[in-house]
Amino acid sequence: MEFDKTRNFNEEAEIFKVLGHPVRLKIVAGLCTRECNVKHIWECLGLPQATVSQHLALLKNKGIIEGKREGVEVHYTVVHPLAKKLIEVVS
């Protein structure tokens, strides 16, 4: 393998950084298996709603997940291909 000094890994490093938190990793792993709303996520993880919402906001801002509004609920899903691939590798 050759080292490519022209290759930029900034996006990959950012994804690794965001997924480096255990709670965010759990959230993304769960969302890779099924789309769900914030209530379902915090009930499954046993965490306060505010904590889960903060993590979801960061994941959304980094382009890892997207939320789709259905009535009063927002259903989240993983959209970033590298995040999906990383979950596949660690699962």
C-alpha positions as CSV (number, residue, x, y, z in Angstrom):
1,M,0.0,0.0,0.0
2,E,1.2,3.4,-0.9
3,F,0.7,6.5,1.2
4,D,-1.3,9.1,-0.7
5,K,-0.2,12.6,0.5
6,T,-2.9,14.2,-1.7
7,R,-5.8,12.3,-0.1
8,N,-7.8,14.4,2.4
9,F,-9.5,12.5,5.2
10,N,-11.3,15.4,6.8
11,E,-14.8,14.2,6.3
12,E,-14.0,10.7,7.4
13,A,-12.2,12.0,10.5
14,E,-15.3,14.1,11.4
15,I,-17.6,11.1,11.1
16,F,-15.2,9.1,13.4
17,K,-15.2,12.0,15.9
18,V,-19.0,12.2,16.0
19,L,-19.4,8.5,16.3
20,G,-16.7,8.3,19.0
21,H,-19.3,8.9,21.7
22,P,-20.9,5.7,22.9
23,V,-24.5,7.1,23.0
24,R,-24.3,8.5,19.5
25,L,-22.8,5.2,18.3
26,K,-25.8,3.3,19.9
27,I,-28.2,5.7,18.3
28,V,-26.8,5.3,14.9
29,A,-26.5,1.5,15.2
30,G,-30.2,1.4,16.2
31,L,-31.2,3.7,13.4
32,C,-29.4,1.5,10.9
33,T,-31.8,-1.3,11.8
34,R,-35.0,0.8,11.7
35,E,-36.3,4.3,11.4
36,C,-37.8,5.6,14.7
37,N,-38.8,8.7,16.7
38,V,-37.0,10.3,19.6
39,K,-39.4,8.8,22.2
40,H,-38.7,5.3,21.0
41,I,-34.9,6.0,21.1
42,W,-34.8,7.3,24.7
43,E,-37.1,4.6,25.9
44,C,-34.9,1.9,24.4
45,L,-31.7,3.5,25.7
46,G,-33.1,4.5,29.1
47,L,-31.8,8.0,28.8
48,P,-33.5,11.4,29.4
49,Q,-35.3,12.8,26.3
50,A,-33.2,16.0,26.5
51,T,-29.9,14.0,26.3
52,V,-31.1,12.0,23.3
53,S,-32.4,15.1,21.6
54,Q,-29.0,16.8,22.0
55,H,-27.2,13.8,20.4
56,L,-29.8,13.6,17.6
57,A,-29.3,17.3,16.9
58,L,-25.5,16.8,16.6
59,L,-25.9,13.8,14.3
60,K,-28.3,15.7,12.2
61,N,-26.1,18.8,11.9
62,K,-23.2,16.6,10.8
63,G,-25.3,15.0,8.1
64,I,-25.3,11.5,9.6
65,I,-29.0,11.3,10.1
66,E,-32.1,13.0,8.7
67,G,-35.5,13.5,10.3
68,K,-38.8,13.1,8.5
69,R,-41.9,14.7,10.0
70,E,-45.0,12.5,10.2
71,G,-47.7,14.5,12.0
72,V,-46.3,15.7,15.3
73,E,-43.5,13.1,15.3
74,V,-40.1,13.2,13.6
75,H,-38.7,9.8,12.5
76,Y,-35.0,9.6,12.1
77,T,-32.9,7.5,9.8
78,V,-29.2,7.2,8.9
79,V,-28.3,8.7,5.6
80,H,-24.5,9.0,5.6
81,P,-23.0,6.0,3.7
82,L,-19.8,6.0,5.8
83,A,-21.7,5.9,9.0
84,K,-23.7,2.9,7.8
85,K,-20.5,1.2,6.7
86,L,-18.8,1.8,10.1
87,I,-21.8,0.4,12.0
88,E,-21.8,-2.7,9.7
89,V,-18.1,-3.2,10.5
90,V,-18.4,-2.9,14.3
91,S,-21.7,-4.9,14.6
